[in-house]
Amino acid sequence: MASAAPVAPMALIETNLHFRRLTPIEATAYLVGTNVGAAILALPYAARHAGYIGIILTCLAATAFSLLSHLAVAEAMLRTPNVTQLVGLFRTYLFPGRAGVFYLWFLFFVTIGVAIPTLTAYVLGGAETLTALLGLKGLAAEALFLLPGAAVVWLGLKTTAIVQKLASAAMGLALLLLTVWSLRHTQADFTQADFTRLAVFTPGAVWPVLPVAVFTCMSQATVPEIVRGLTYEPRLIPRVIHWSLLINLAFSLVVALSIFALVPAGRLAEVATVSWGRMLGPWGLTAANLFAFFALLTSFWGTAGTILTNVVDLLRFPSEWHPGYRLLAFVITILPSVVVILGSFLGFVGLVKAAGAAGGVLLALLPILVLRRARLLGPRLPEYEIPSWFGWPLQIAMAVFYLGSLALGALTM
């Protein structure tokens, strides 16, 4: 049943999730910081057999499809007066009325099922960088990463966006310096680098790369946070999304380019900056692992913060800032990953593949269904609409891409 025609003007309404004004730079940094993390650091290892060309192809495809699903979430949000989270959009447009137990468990799987491998990968990767930097091992390194990560998440959207902005700027500078350093190192000693490795491409080995490439830009669930922060100027939202994913793609390709040029495939570590730093000497090792540490930490901040607010929305807590309810949402967000870490169920790259495979389907395809329903039922006239060429053929191509990633992730786990 279609609703009456959308009406404008209609202000976005604050709910149990409160508005926190973000500047466009802070919103962009929030998305970039969320994305630049585990997958980018796992990508060279996952593509060690496929080659750098395999990374280019899979990252371009993943970024293009991810951009469309990000914009689908943004348009659906702008058609919905009450600001919600991704699970709220699912509730409104896919499971209206009394969907009961199925609805609750399905959304629990979306929120927590994808969160567990995602957050756990960040903690394990961050711990590995701390082992390389400080010599800490095991639980000590994991705890040292988890504590500052959890502290910022507790402080909320605005604080997270500010520290994301600072950390993203530092990561960009570190990446520039590391790339220049790599080139100077190459000029000083050509035995340390072999640029012919960049031309190696094994098509049959590209499939294990695909779930990891999907994970490099899997921040669809963060879009509602950007909407919350830019309610004062919603027309900025698509611009922020475009710039964020382009910056993220640049990070992915430049990191992989520098690492593949310097490090033979057989010497790549699961967290590839560890191998990168070793080839550049002690100072290079420190710089590369600091970059990796902050990349993983910013991803943890953005992802965990988004999961926490999805839990608030899912369980309909009265306010995200009520101390008791916030503590409960915080525990639901963090505790499952701690259990997985203690159980040592999967390694770093295995977790990235699991998160990318499952999250690609849930976070990229379901927003398309949400958007189709929001265009029928959403009562608000949006400030942005995806162009008309985003029709059935492209949506079917997206479904094939993400379902293929899910199947490949299961087969190569």
Secondary structure, 3 states (H helix, E strand, C coil): CCCCCCECCCCCECCCCCCCCCCHHHHHHHHHHHHCCHHHHHHHHHCCCCCHHHHHHHHHHHHHHHHHHHHHHHHHHHCCCECCCHHHHHHHHHCCCCCHHHHHHHHHHHHHHHHHHHHHHHHHHHHHHHHHHHCCCHHHHHHHHHHHHHHHHHHCHHHHHHHHHHHHHHHHHHHHHHHHHHHHHHHHCHHHCCHHHHHCCCHHHCCCHHHHHHHCCCCHHHHHHHHHHCCCCCCHHHHHHHHHHHHHHHHHHHHHHHHHHHCCHHHCCCCHHHHHHHHCHHHHHHHHHHHHHHHHHHHHHHHHHHHHHHHHHHCCCCCCCCHHHHHHHHHHHHHHHHHHHHHCCCCHHHHHHHHHHHHHHHHHHHHHHHHHHHHHHCCECCCCCCCCCCCHHHHHHHHHHHHHHHHHHHHCC
